[in-house]
Amino acid sequence: MSRPSLWTRLDCIHVGKTRAYIERSKTSPLEICLGESNDEVFFAEEALLLAVPHFGRLGTLSVFGDSIGVLPVFVEHFSCSVPLLSRLEINFVCDEDAVLPNTLFNGDLSSLHELELVGVTTALPWRGLSKLTTFNLYCVPGDNILLTQLLDFFESAPHLRHIKLHDSIPTSRNTPAERVVSLPHLKDFSIISQPAHSILLNHLSIPAGASLWLEFTYSGKESPIPSYLPNPLDRLHNISHITTVNLRLASEQRCVRLSGPSGELYMVGWWTRSGNKPYDGTRTFLRSLSRFDISRTQWLTVMLYCHPPSSFPTTEWTIYHTFCSMKNLRTLTLSRCKNLTFILALNPSKNPSKTILCPKLEEIILYIERPDQFHVDELLSMAKERASGGVKLPAITIVSTEEFAPTKGVFQLRKHVSRVEYKFDDAPPEWDTLPNEVV
């Protein structure tokens, strides 16, 4: 009863309860949460008025609901200074965008560390954001937020570490192309938008070591493609040393992940269209690798989902060029590969240059779900040709998720491969190189 820190959470629903909590919390920082549900305001203004004189020790503020009912009360009572406010979350869901005035909090948020705005339009920035480390902005139409506003906001918050912009990206440029804002302390940056574009990224300097996530959704029947994919990201110096490349290629999803000691890039695209070329995105995503230096790549993982054999011929040349760039590739992992395009590219007698690609390759790992996915003849031909060229494969590992007897060709592989391992594992492979959102 006498411990002040146990009485700091205020929902301002009941006047008596609010009064008791304010008295018992003494001088401890307050946490206020105002919300509503089913068009009924879940706080009493009389109770909120009891807390107003104590806003000087307000540490956390969360506001949820319909802006029509909550916003006027919110603006009226929170136009004063809140010198200790470290976390602010405003979530307004309604048909019309909520606009926050500049007078909110007296325009000063000098102690703020975390800021999350959902469905809220505001003339960013507020003053004194030097301590801000986390900024999340959701559900703000692109025509309601200016590129200049975001860049000004980032400049006023130089210690930002975590940024999420979901469906809240400017759709037009209103600032000089040469303006570039540095984010020296950035750790992770997530952008989810439709359509995909890089207007904002072209004005940001992403530091080494940062993780960048780009996700977009494409819907329509247009063909050809690349107009809706992100433009070259020239300022991504954080992925100058790529050691791992992961590709996840499905009927409605493409995912590329580049990672290394200097940073990470995820690029995820969702296809909801139908047309004559539903698999064109595969080729485009593979070609996106050419924008980066992947010569130091040591691990390549490819996961194919729902791709019939006829869907891949157009990418054969692109796959060949991908392997040409991976001069230091050591491990190749293929999962659910119903066609042999990747294996064919490694066969000196069947790739366009008739040369041995990836000469430092140490192991190929194959995850096979069904016997009809296992084309041992082409695997054997590839291993034989490489061995005859003086580059014998050190190891091939075959993992079957369903029990079936290995074919005769598996044993013949031992003539051309130093080590051949065949094992049964009914559990799906654990991909520690792909994020949960993608898997």
Long-range contacts (C-beta under 8 A, 24 or more apart in sequence): 4-28, 8-59, 9-33, 10-51, 11-35, 11-42, 11-43, 12-43, 12-44, 12-47, 12-48, 12-50, 12-51, 13-42, 13-43, 13-44, 13-47, 14-44, 14-47, 15-44, 15-46, 15-47, 15-50, 17-47, 18-47, 18-48, 18-50, 18-51, 19-50, 22-50, 22-51, 22-54, 27-57, 28-57, 29-57, 29-58, 29-59, 29-60, 29-84, 29-86, 30-54, 30-57, 30-58, 30-59, 30-60, 31-59, 31-60, 31-61, 32-58, 32-60, 32-61, 32-62, 33-61, 33-62, 33-63, 33-64, 34-62, 34-63, 34-64, 34-65, 34-70, 34-74, 35-62, 35-63, 35-64, 35-65, 36-64, 36-65, 36-66, 36-69, 36-70, 37-65, 39-66, 39-69, 41-65, 41-69, 41-70, 45-73, 48-73, 48-77, 49-77, 52-77, 52-80, 55-80, 55-81, 55-82, 56-81, 56-82, 56-83, 56-84, 57-84, 58-82, 58-84, 58-85, 59-84, 59-85, 59-86, 59-87, 60-85, 60-86, 60-87, 60-88, 61-85, 61-87, 61-88, 61-89, 62-88, 62-89, 62-91, 63-89, 63-90, 63-91, 63-92, 64-91, 64-92, 65-91, 65-92, 65-93, 66-92, 66-93, 66-94, 67-92, 67-94, 67-96, 67-98, 67-119, 68-94, 68-96, 71-98, 75-100, 75-101, 75-103, 75-104, 78-104, 78-105, 79-103, 79-104, 79-105, 79-106, 80-105, 80-106, 81-105, 81-106, 81-108, 82-109, 82-111, 83-108, 83-110, 83-111, 84-111, 85-109, 85-111, 85-112, 86-111, 86-112, 86-113, 86-114, 86-131, 87-112, 87-113, 87-114, 87-115, 88-112, 88-114, 88-115, 88-116, 89-114, 89-115, 89-116, 89-118, 90-116, 90-117, 90-118, 90-120, 91-116, 91-118, 91-119, 91-120, 92-118, 92-119, 92-120, 93-118, 93-119, 94-119, 97-121, 97-140, 97-141, 97-144, 102-126, 121-145, 123-149, 124-149, 124-150, 124-152, 124-153, 125-149, 125-152, 125-153, 125-155, 125-156, 125-157, 126-156, 127-156, 129-153, 129-156, 129-157, 130-156, 130-157, 130-158, 130-159, 131-159, 132-157, 132-159, 132-160, 133-159, 133-160, 133-161, 133-162, 133-185, 134-160, 134-161, 134-162, 134-163, 135-160, 135-162, 135-163, 135-164, 136-163, 136-164, 136-166, 137-164, 137-165, 137-166, 137-168, 138-164, 138-166, 138-167, 138-168, 139-166, 139-167, 139-168, 140-167, 140-168, 141-167, 142-168, 142-169, 142-170, 142-171, 142-172, 142-193, 143-171, 143-172, 145-169, 145-170, 146-170, 146-174, 147-172, 147-173, 147-174, 147-175, 147-199, 147-200, 147-203, 148-174, 148-175, 150-200, 151-175, 151-179, 151-181, 151-203, 154-181, 154-183, 154-204, 155-181, 158-184, 158-185, 159-185, 160-185, 160-186, 161-185, 161-186, 161-187, 161-188, 162-187, 162-188, 162-189, 163-188, 163-189, 163-190, 164-189, 164-190, 165-190, 165-191, 165-192, 165-193, 165-200, 166-190, 166-191, 166-192, 166-193, 167-192, 167-193, 167-194, 168-193, 169-193, 169-197, 169-199, 169-200, 170-199, 170-200, 171-197, 171-199, 172-199, 173-199, 175-203, 177-202, 179-203, 180-204, 180-205, 180-235, 181-205, 182-207, 183-207, 183-210, 186-210, 187-211, 188-212, 188-213, 189-213, 190-215, 191-215, 192-216, 194-218, 194-219, 195-228, 196-228, 196-229, 196-230, 196-269, 197-230, 197-231, 198-230, 198-231, 198-232, 198-233, 201-230, 201-233, 201-235, 201-236, 202-231, 202-234, 202-235, 204-235, 205-235, 205-237, 206-235, 206-236, 206-237, 206-238, 206-263, 207-237, 207-238, 208-237, 208-238, 208-240, 208-262, 208-263, 209-238, 209-262, 209-263, 210-238, 210-263, 210-264, 211-263, 211-264, 211-265, 211-266, 212-236, 212-238, 212-239, 212-263, 212-264, 212-265, 212-266, 213-266, 213-268, 213-435, 214-265, 214-266, 214-267, 214-268, 215-266, 215-267, 215-268, 215-269, 215-270, 216-268, 216-269, 216-270, 217-269, 217-270, 217-272, 218-269, 218-270, 218-271, 218-272, 218-273, 218-281, 219-271, 219-272, 219-273, 220-273, 221-273, 221-274, 221-275, 222-273, 222-275, 223-275, 223-276, 223-277, 223-280, 224-277, 224-280, 225-277, 225-280, 225-281, 225-284, 226-284, 229-269, 229-284, 229-288, 230-267, 232-291, 233-265, 233-291, 236-263, 236-265, 236-292, 238-262, 238-263, 238-264, 238-265, 239-263, 239-264, 239-265, 239-292, 240-293, 241-296, 242-292, 242-293, 242-294, 242-296, 242-297, 243-296, 243-297, 243-298, 243-299, 244-297, 244-298, 244-299, 244-300, 244-301, 244-433, 245-289, 245-294, 245-297, 245-299, 245-300, 245-301, 245-326, 246-300, 246-301, 246-302, 246-303, 246-431, 246-433, 246-434, 247-285, 247-286, 247-300, 247-301, 247-302, 247-303, 248-303, 248-305, 248-434, 248-438, 249-282, 249-285, 249-302, 249-303, 249-304, 249-305, 249-307, 250-304, 250-305, 250-306, 250-307, 251-278, 251-279, 251-305, 251-306, 251-307, 253-305, 253-438, 254-281, 254-282, 254-284, 254-285, 255-285, 255-434, 255-438, 256-285, 256-288, 256-289, 257-433, 257-434, 257-435, 257-438, 258-289, 258-292, 258-294, 259-433, 260-296, 265-292, 266-435, 266-438, 268-437, 268-438, 279-307, 279-311, 279-312, 279-314, 280-314, 282-307, 282-311, 282-312, 282-315, 283-314, 283-315, 283-318, 286-315, 286-318, 286-319, 286-322, 287-318, 289-322, 289-325, 290-321, 290-325, 294-322, 294-325, 294-326, 295-325, 295-326, 295-327, 295-328, 296-328, 297-325, 297-326, 297-328, 297-329, 298-328, 298-329, 298-330, 298-331, 299-329, 299-330, 299-331, 299-333, 299-433, 300-326, 300-329, 300-331, 300-332, 300-333, 301-333, 301-335, 301-431, 301-433, 301-434, 302-332, 302-333, 302-334, 302-335, 302-337, 302-342, 303-335, 303-336, 303-431, 303-434, 304-334, 304-335, 304-336, 304-337, 304-338, 304-339, 305-336, 307-338, 307-339, 308-338, 309-338, 309-339, 312-339, 312-341, 313-341, 315-341, 316-341, 316-344, 316-345, 317-352, 319-345, 320-345, 320-351, 320-352, 320-353, 320-357, 323-351, 323-357, 323-358, 324-353, 324-357, 326-357, 326-358, 327-358, 327-359, 327-360, 328-360, 329-358, 329-360, 329-361, 330-360, 330-361, 330-362, 330-363, 331-361, 331-362, 331-363, 331-364, 331-365, 332-358, 332-361, 332-363, 332-364, 332-365, 333-364, 333-365, 333-367, 334-364, 334-365, 334-366, 334-367, 335-366, 335-367, 335-429, 336-367, 336-369, 336-373, 337-366, 337-373, 338-373, 340-375, 340-378, 343-375, 343-378, 343-379, 343-382, 344-378, 344-382, 346-382, 346-386, 347-378, 347-381, 347-382, 347-385, 347-386, 348-385, 348-386, 348-389, 349-381, 349-385, 350-381, 356-386, 356-389, 356-391, 359-391, 361-391, 361-393, 362-394, 362-395, 363-393, 363-394, 363-395, 363-396, 363-397, 364-393, 364-395, 364-396, 364-397, 365-396, 365-397, 365-399, 366-396, 366-397, 366-398, 366-399, 367-399, 367-401, 367-429, 368-398, 368-399, 368-400, 368-401, 369-400, 369-401, 369-402, 370-402, 370-404, 371-404, 374-398, 374-400, 374-407, 376-407, 376-409, 376-410, 376-413, 377-409, 379-409, 379-413, 380-409, 380-412, 380-413, 380-416, 383-413, 383-416, 383-417, 384-415, 384-416, 386-416, 387-416, 387-417, 392-416, 392-417, 392-418, 393-417, 393-418, 394-418, 394-419, 395-419, 395-420, 395-421, 396-420, 396-421, 397-421, 397-422, 397-423, 398-422, 398-423, 399-423, 399-424, 399-425, 399-429, 400-424, 400-425, 401-425, 401-426, 401-427, 401-428, 402-426
